[in-house]
């Protein structure tokens, strides 16, 4: 190859490498704005708490005692801890206790039936600048015909995140509201739908399992905690098994809690189970009404099938052994009698017949 051809080839290679480099650089710089556009927005962090009052320490929830037909006023503080302003939606709703035992309020779209619809917020939508707090007053108006007792509710501040109408997530932070309507307090618990699912263990020397399920119902008008005691036994109280299920922290008026407990029990043809509920005052609640225990009971069949099979086998074996011993004894007695007769010279059957004929 001539030197001129080598120079041309070298220039061609360099040009190609330079073109590739330009393409890579262009791709990188063009991708930067796209990456910037795709970055997630900074998270929004906020809190909703009772507004401070001069005569009280920092409150974690609201507490009101209001007569029917009267009203009460208070306020919430909405604080935005984020680096950017955010717009929040405020709503009041009836209080509920979830299946996991945690207090919550009705979800958006669910209709309030009690205290949630008695709360009027001064603002339904609030824009809070970064690192600032906004106070929102509210008024509770209790109807004349309101049911005495606890009327749980809460106020929540929510913010919606998402880039489209089809995909979004709503996060809520709330403040609990303990509202008691003046009147007679009735702390009452009941046991409903008590059932026992009996599981046979085919090992005759191991206990069976009884799964006891029941519903704890608050038939009164105040929230209650519940201490529980479960006792199961056979007829006449024999072979008893005692157990204390986990206490229930809170059951709201008209609410209920599902309980399921497993016990080791012995099959004695019938299994009788009794559960006792002892109501407890929750938190800082106060009332003078007497707390009385309530109970529920049920009886199910607990047939000891494996044990009966074992007894049957033992019975047959004992009968066979006794029968065999009797048969052997009869054979032995017959052999002894025959030997004695032969030794005494007594004629056998054939000799007796011969003598008779003579």
C-alpha positions in Angstrom: 0.0 0.0 0.0 1.3 3.5 -0.9 1.7 6.2 1.8 -1.1 8.2 0.2 -3.5 5.3 0.4 -2.4 4.8 4.1 -3.2 8.4 4.9 -6.6 8.2 3.2 -7.4 5.0 5.1 -6.3 6.6 8.4 -8.4 9.7 7.8 -11.4 7.5 6.9 -11.1 5.5 10.2 -10.7 8.6 12.3 -13.8 10.2 10.6 -15.8 7.1 11.4 -14.8 7.1 15.0 -15.5 10.8 15.3 -19.0 10.3 13.9 -19.7 7.5 16.3 -18.5 9.7 19.2 -20.8 12.5 18.1 -23.8 10.2 18.0 -23.1 8.9 21.5 -22.7 12.5 22.9 -25.9 13.6 21.2 -27.8 10.6 22.6 -26.5 11.4 26.1 -27.4 15.1 26.0 -30.8 14.4 24.5 -31.5 11.8 27.2 -30.8 14.2 30.0 -34.0 16.2 29.7 -36.1 13.0 29.3 -34.6 11.7 32.5 -35.3 15.0 34.2 -38.9 14.9 33.0 -39.3 11.3 34.3 -38.1 12.1 37.8 -40.7 11.6 40.5 -42.1 14.6 42.4 -40.7 15.1 45.9 -42.9 13.3 48.5 -45.5 15.2 50.4 -45.2 14.9 54.2 -47.9 16.3 56.5 -49.7 16.0 59.8 -53.2 16.8 61.1 -53.5 17.4 64.8 -55.9 19.1 67.2 -55.2 22.8 67.5 -53.4 23.7 70.8 -55.5 25.1 73.6 -54.3 27.3 76.5 -55.8 25.1 79.2 -54.7 21.7 77.9 -51.5 19.9 77.0 -50.7 18.8 73.5 -53.7 16.7 72.4 -53.5 13.6 70.3 -57.3 13.5 69.7 -60.5 15.5 70.4 -62.8 14.7 73.3 -66.3 16.2 73.6 -69.4 15.7 75.9 -72.3 17.4 74.2 -76.0 17.4 75.1 -78.5 16.6 72.3 -79.4 19.8 70.4 -76.2 21.6 71.4 -72.9 22.2 69.5 -69.2 22.5 70.1 -66.4 24.3 68.3 -62.7 23.4 67.8 -60.0 23.4 65.2 -57.4 21.2 63.5 -53.9 22.2 62.5 -52.7 21.0 59.1 -48.9 21.2 58.8 -47.0 20.7 55.5 -43.5 19.4 56.2 -42.6 19.2 52.5 -40.3 21.4 50.4 -43.2 22.5 48.2 -46.7 23.7 48.7 -49.5 21.1 48.6 -53.3 21.2 48.4 -55.2 18.9 50.8 -58.8 17.8 51.0 -60.4 17.8 54.4 -63.3 15.6 55.3 -65.1 14.4 58.4 -66.5 10.8 58.7 -67.9 8.2 61.1 -65.4 6.2 63.1 -65.0 2.5 62.6 -62.7 -0.2 63.8 -61.0 -2.3 61.1 -60.8 -6.1 61.1 -57.3 -5.8 62.6 -58.6 -3.8 65.5 -57.3 -0.4 64.4 -59.5 2.7 64.6 -60.2 4.3 61.2 -62.9 6.4 59.5 -65.2 5.6 56.6 -63.5 5.6 53.2 -64.2 8.4 50.7 -67.5 7.7 49.0 -69.0 5.8 52.0 -72.1 7.5 53.5 -71.9 8.8 57.1 -74.8 7.8 59.3 -73.9 9.5 62.6 -71.3 11.9 64.0 -69.5 12.2 60.6 -72.4 14.2 59.2 -72.7 16.4 62.3 -69.2 18.0 61.7 -68.9 21.1 59.6 -65.4 22.2 58.5 -64.8 25.8 57.6 -62.7 24.6 54.6 -62.9 21.5 52.5 -59.8 22.2 50.5 -56.7 23.8 51.9 -53.4 24.8 50.2 -50.5 24.9 52.7 -47.2 26.4 51.7 -44.0 24.5 52.4 -43.0 24.2 56.0 -46.1 26.0 57.2 -49.2 25.3 59.2 -52.8 26.2 58.6 -55.6 26.1 61.3 -59.0 25.0 60.1 -62.0 25.5 62.6 -64.9 23.2 62.7 -68.3 22.9 64.4 -70.1 19.9 65.8 -73.9 20.2 66.0 -75.6 17.3 67.8 -79.2 16.6 66.7 -82.0 16.7 69.2 -82.8 13.1 68.6 -79.2 11.9 68.8 -78.6 8.5 70.6 -76.9 9.0 73.9 -73.4 7.5 74.3 -70.3 7.4 72.2 -70.5 8.6 68.6 -67.0 8.0 67.2 -65.8 10.1 64.3 -62.6 11.6 62.8 -61.3 14.3 60.5 -58.8 13.4 57.8 -56.6 15.4 55.4 -55.8 13.6 52.2 -53.6 14.4 49.1 -53.8 12.7 45.7 -50.7 11.7 43.8 -50.5 10.5 40.2 -49.7 11.7 36.7 -53.0 10.7 35.2 -56.7 10.3 36.0 -56.5 6.5 35.5 -53.6 6.0 38.0 -53.5 7.8 41.3 -53.1 7.1 45.0 -54.9 8.9 47.8 -53.0 9.1 51.2 -54.8 10.2 54.4 -53.7 11.4 57.8 -56.4 11.9 60.4 -57.3 13.0 63.9 -59.7 11.0 66.1 -62.7 12.6 67.6 -64.3 11.1 70.8 -67.8 12.5 71.0 -70.2 11.4 73.8 -73.8 12.5 73.6 -75.1 13.2 77.1 -77.6 10.6 78.4 -77.8 7.2 80.1 -74.7 5.0 79.5 -75.3 1.3 78.8 -72.1 -0.8 78.6 -73.3 -4.1 77.2 -71.6 -7.0 75.5 -73.0 -10.1 73.9 -71.7 -13.4 72.4 -73.2 -14.3 69.0 -72.8 -17.1 66.5 -70.7 -19.3 68.8 -69.6 -22.5 67.1 -67.1 -25.3 67.7 -65.4 -27.1 64.8 -64.2 -30.4 66.3 -61.1 -32.0 64.6 -60.6 -35.7 65.3 -57.1 -36.9 66.0 -56.6 -40.5 64.9 -53.8 -41.0 67.4 -55.8 -42.4 70.3 -53.1 -41.3 72.8 -53.1 -37.6 71.8 -55.8 -34.9 72.4 -58.1 -33.7 69.7 -58.5 -30.0 68.5 -61.5 -27.8 68.9 -61.7 -24.6 67.0 -64.0 -22.2 68.8 -65.3 -19.2 66.9 -67.7 -16.5 68.1 -68.6 -12.9 67.6 -68.2 -10.3 70.3 -71.0 -7.7 69.8 -71.2 -4.3 71.6 -75.0 -4.0 72.2 -74.5 -0.9 74.4 -73.9 2.7 73.6 -70.2 3.2 74.8 -67.0 1.8 73.4 -65.6 -1.1 75.5 -62.5 -3.2 75.7 -63.0 -6.9 76.3 -61.2 -9.5 78.5 -62.1 -13.1 77.5 -62.0 -16.5 79.1 -62.8 -19.8 77.4 -63.5 -23.0 79.1 -64.2 -26.4 77.5 -64.9 -29.7 79.1 -66.5 -33.1 78.8 -69.6 -34.3 80.6 -69.9 -33.2 84.3 -66.9 -30.8 83.8 -64.3 -33.6 83.5 -61.1 -33.1 81.4 -61.5 -29.3 81.4 -59.4 -27.0 79.2 -59.0 -23.2 80.0 -57.7 -20.5 77.8 -57.6 -16.7 77.7 -57.9 -15.3 74.2 -56.1 -12.1 73.4 -58.0 -9.1 74.9 -59.9 -6.9 72.4 -58.7 -3.3 72.8 -61.9 -1.7 71.6 -65.4 -2.5 70.2 -67.5 0.5 69.2 -71.2 0.8 70.0 -73.0 -1.4 67.5 -69.7 -2.9 66.4 -68.4 -6.4 66.6 -65.2 -8.4 66.6 -64.6 -11.9 65.3 -62.7 -14.3 67.6 -61.2 -17.7 66.8 -59.4 -19.9 69.4 -58.0 -23.4 69.2 -57.9 -25.8 72.2 -56.6 -29.2 72.9 -59.4 -31.3 74.2 -60.1 -35.0 74.9 -63.1 -36.7 73.3 -65.6 -37.7 75.9 -68.7 -38.1 73.7 -69.7 -34.4 74.3 -67.7 -31.2 74.5 -69.2 -28.2 76.3 -67.6 -24.8 75.6 -68.3 -21.5 77.5 -66.8 -18.1 76.9 -67.1 -15.2 79.3 -66.6 -11.6 78.4 -65.6 -9.0 80.9 -66.1 -5.4 79.6 -63.3 -2.9 80.2 -63.2 0.9 80.2 -61.0 2.1 77.3 -58.3 4.7 77.7 -59.4 7.9 79.4 -63.1 7.2 79.1 -65.1 7.7 82.3 -68.6 6.5 83.3 -70.4 5.3 86.4 -72.4 2.5 84.9 -71.8 -1.0 86.3 -69.8 -3.3 84.2 -71.2 -6.9 84.1 -69.9 -10.0 82.4 -71.7 -11.8 79.6 -71.3 -15.3 78.3 -72.1 -17.7 75.6 -72.0 -21.5 75.4 -72.5 -24.4 73.0 -72.1 -28.2 73.0 -71.0 -30.4 70.2 -70.4 -34.2 69.9 -66.9 -35.4 70.6 -67.0 -39.1 69.8 -63.8 -40.9 70.8 -63.7 -43.0 67.6 -59.9 -44.0 67.7 -60.2 -44.8 71.4 -63.4 -46.9 70.8 -61.5 -48.8 68.0 -58.7 -49.5 70.4 -61.2 -50.7 73.1 -62.9 -52.9 70.5 -59.6 -54.5 69.5 -58.7 -55.0 73.1 -62.1 -56.5 73.8 -61.8 -59.0 70.9 -58.3 -59.9 72.0 -59.4 -60.5 75.6 -62.4 -62.6 74.5 -60.1 -64.7 72.2 -57.6 -65.2 75.0 -60.3 -66.2 77.5 -62.0 -68.5 75.0 -58.7 -70.1 74.1 -57.9 -70.6 77.8 -61.3 -72.2 78.4 -60.9 -74.5 75.4 -57.4 -75.5 76.5 -58.7 -76.1 80.0 -61.5 -78.4 78.7 -59.0 -80.3 76.7 -56.7 -80.6 79.7 -59.6 -81.8 82.0 -60.7 -84.4 79.4 -57.2 -85.7 79.0 -56.8 -85.9 82.8 -60.1 -87.8 83.2 -59.2 -90.2 80.5 -55.8 -90.9 82.0 -57.4 -91.4 85.4 -60.0 -93.8 84.1 -57.3 -95.9 82.3 -55.2 -96.0 85.4 -58.1 -97.3 87.5 -58.9 -100.1 85.0 -62.3 -98.8 84.1 -63.6 -100.2 80.8 -63.6 -98.0 77.9 -66.6 -97.6 75.7 -65.7 -100.7 73.5 -65.3 -103.0 76.5 -68.5 -101.8 78.0 -70.4 -102.7 74.8 -68.9 -106.1 74.8 -69.8 -106.8 78.4 -73.4 -105.7 77.7 -73.7 -108.2 74.8 -72.5 -111.1 77.0 
